[in-house]
Amino acid sequence: MPTYIVLGRLTPKAKQNPVEARKARDKNWSDYEKLGLKIRAYSTLGRFDSVLILDAPTEELLMKFLMAAGATGNIETETLRAIPVEEADRFRSG
């Protein structure tokens, strides 16, 4: 199952109403975990407020999850496809 790293920044809306932002987040996560998305979440210090490590059975499910999260207006994300180094090494020459 492909793995993705999602870097998140809270929006001013989320910072103004953190309780509602958490409720929206928890509902979104619960809905998508039922569909097979595996979510590992970390709060972070620095440029980003959070890091999610997602295992998604399909890119379609990943995209729907990210669109739903963004639609809340509480978070802005940057997504990276994570490839295990052993797998990536097969594509490197030398």
C-alpha positions in Angstrom: 0.0 0.0 0.0 1.5 3.4 -1.0 2.6 5.7 1.8 2.3 9.5 1.8 3.7 12.1 4.1 1.4 15.1 4.6 2.8 18.3 6.1 0.1 20.5 7.5 -0.3 24.1 8.6 -3.3 25.3 10.6 -5.2 28.2 9.1 -6.3 31.3 11.1 -9.8 29.8 11.2 -8.5 26.7 13.0 -6.4 28.8 15.4 -9.4 30.9 16.3 -11.6 27.9 17.1 -9.5 24.9 17.9 -12.3 22.9 19.5 -14.4 23.0 16.3 -11.2 22.3 14.2 -10.5 19.2 16.2 -14.1 17.9 15.9 -13.9 18.4 12.1 -10.6 16.6 12.0 -11.7 13.7 14.1 -14.9 13.2 12.0 -12.9 13.3 8.8 -10.3 10.9 10.0 -12.9 8.5 11.4 -14.8 8.5 8.1 -11.7 7.7 6.0 -10.2 5.2 8.4 -13.4 3.2 7.9 -12.6 3.2 4.2 -9.1 1.8 4.7 -6.9 4.8 5.1 -4.3 4.3 7.9 -3.4 7.5 9.6 -0.4 8.2 11.9 -0.4 11.8 13.2 2.2 13.9 14.9 2.1 17.5 16.1 5.3 19.3 15.2 7.2 22.4 16.1 8.6 24.6 13.3 7.4 25.5 9.9 4.6 22.9 9.9 2.1 22.2 12.7 1.5 18.6 11.9 2.9 15.6 10.0 0.6 12.8 8.9 1.9 9.5 7.6 -0.8 7.9 5.5 -1.1 4.5 4.0 -3.7 4.7 1.3 -5.1 1.7 -0.6 -5.8 4.0 -3.6 -4.8 7.4 -4.8 -8.5 8.2 -5.2 -9.1 7.6 -1.5 -6.0 9.8 -0.6 -7.3 12.6 -2.8 -10.8 12.5 -1.4 -9.3 12.6 2.1 -7.1 15.6 1.3 -9.9 17.4 -0.4 -12.3 16.8 2.5 -9.6 18.0 5.0 -9.0 21.2 2.9 -12.7 21.9 2.5 -13.0 22.4 6.3 -10.8 25.5 5.9 -8.8 24.5 8.9 -5.6 23.2 7.3 -3.3 23.7 4.4 -1.3 20.7 3.3 1.7 19.7 1.2 1.8 16.0 0.3 4.8 13.8 -0.5 4.9 10.3 -1.8 7.1 8.2 0.4 9.1 5.5 -1.3 11.1 3.0 0.9 14.8 3.4 0.1 15.1 -0.3 -0.8 12.5 0.2 -3.5 14.0 3.5 -4.7 17.5 1.9 -4.9 16.2 -0.5 -7.6 15.7 2.6 -9.8 19.0 4.2 -9.2 21.9 3.3 -11.5 25.3 2.5 -10.2 
